[in-house]
Amino acid sequence: MSGAARDALPMIKPWIFELFGSLVRGGDATAAETADHYRWHLELWRRAEALGFEGIFFSEHHFGLGFSPSPNLLIAHMAAVTKTLRLGVMGVVLPYYEPWRVAEEIGMLDHLTGGRLEIGTASGIPQEMAQIGMSVEEANERNVEIVAILDKALLDPVITHRGKYWKIDGLRIAPRVLQNPPPRWTTVVSIESARKAARRGSKLCTGFHPIDRIAAIFDAYREE
C-alpha cells in the first residue's frame, strides 16, 4: 500500500471502556479490599494517557454490579490528573435522575475537564431497574423524555418542557457547557434505536451482538 493510500485510511483511536466491576465477593468486600481496588484502577486510568489512549468511557451500575454508581465523580477526579484524555460515561442511566440535575452536571464536567467531556446516555438494564420497582417500559419512556430535555438544554440556557414525567417552565440551566456542544453518544441494541440516534445527531455505541447484527445496526445508522 502506498503512503498516500495508507494516510487516507481512517485511524483507529483506542479508548478504554471501563466496567469497573465489583470484587469477586461483591458487596462483601472489606473496606481495605475496596480501597485497594479503587487505587489500582485510578492508577491504571492515569497511565492510559501516556500509553496513547484517546479517552475513557466509564459505566454506571448499581446494587453490587460495579463500583461506579456515580461515574461523574470518576470523571471529575480524572480531569484533575490528566491533560488530553477524553472522558465520559457510557452511559449515564437517565431514568434514575432529574433532567435538570443531569444538565447542570454536564455543564460542570465540561468545564472541569477543560472541554474534554463526552456525553453518553442509556436507559439502564432490567435487573437493576427491577430492584427499585421501575419497569423497562417506564425506564424507556423516561429516557426518551430526558434525552429531549438535555438536547434542549445544550442549545438554550432556558428550557420549557411538557411531558409525561416532567413539566418545566422557563428553567435556567447553569453553568453552560464549554464545548459547542460536547459530543453525544447513545448506547443501542436495536436497529430502530440506531436510526433514532442518527436522527438526533448522536454518535453510536453497541456491543454484545454477533458481528452480522452489529453490522446491520451500523448500516441502519449510516443509512439514516
ZICORDA-V934449 format. One line per field, one symbol per residue. ss: DSSP state (A for helix, B for strand, O for the rest). psi: psi as a letter, one per 40 degrees, with the letter a starting at -180 (. if undefined). burial: I if it has 16 or more other C-alpha atoms within 10 Angstrom, else O. Layout:
ss = ???
psi = ???
burial = ???
//
This chain:
ss = OOAAAAAAOOOOOOBBBBOOBOOOOAAAOOAAAAAAAAAAAAAAAAAAOOOOOOBBBBOOOOOOOBOOOOAAAAAAAAAAAOOOOBBBBOOBBAAAOOAAAAAAAAAAAAAAOOOOBBBBBBOOOAAAAAAOOOOAAAAAAAAAAAAAAAAAAAAOOBBBBBOOOOBBBBBBOOOOOOOOOOBBBBBOOOAAAAAAAAAAOOBBBOOOOOAAAAAAAAAAAAAO
psi = hidddddeihhhhhihhhdfiiidebeeiiddddddddddddddddedddeeidihhiihiifeeifgdgdddddddddeeidehihahgihgdeeihddddddddddddddeffehhhhiieaidddddeefhiddddddddddddddddddddhehihihaddhhhhfhhhiiiidigaihiihhieidddddddddefiiihiafiiddddddddddddd.
burial = OOOOOOOOOOOOOOIOOIIIOIIOOOOOOOOOOIOOIOOOOOOOIIOIIOOOIIIIIIIIIOOIIIIIIOIIOIIIOIIOOIOIIIIIIIIIIIIOOOIIOIIIIIIIIIIIIOIIIIIIIIIIOOOIIOOOOOOIOOIIOIIOIIIOIIOIIIOOOOIOOOOOOOOOOOOOIIIIIIIOIIOIIIIIOOIOIIIIIIOOOIIIIOOOOOOOOIOOIIOIIOOO
//
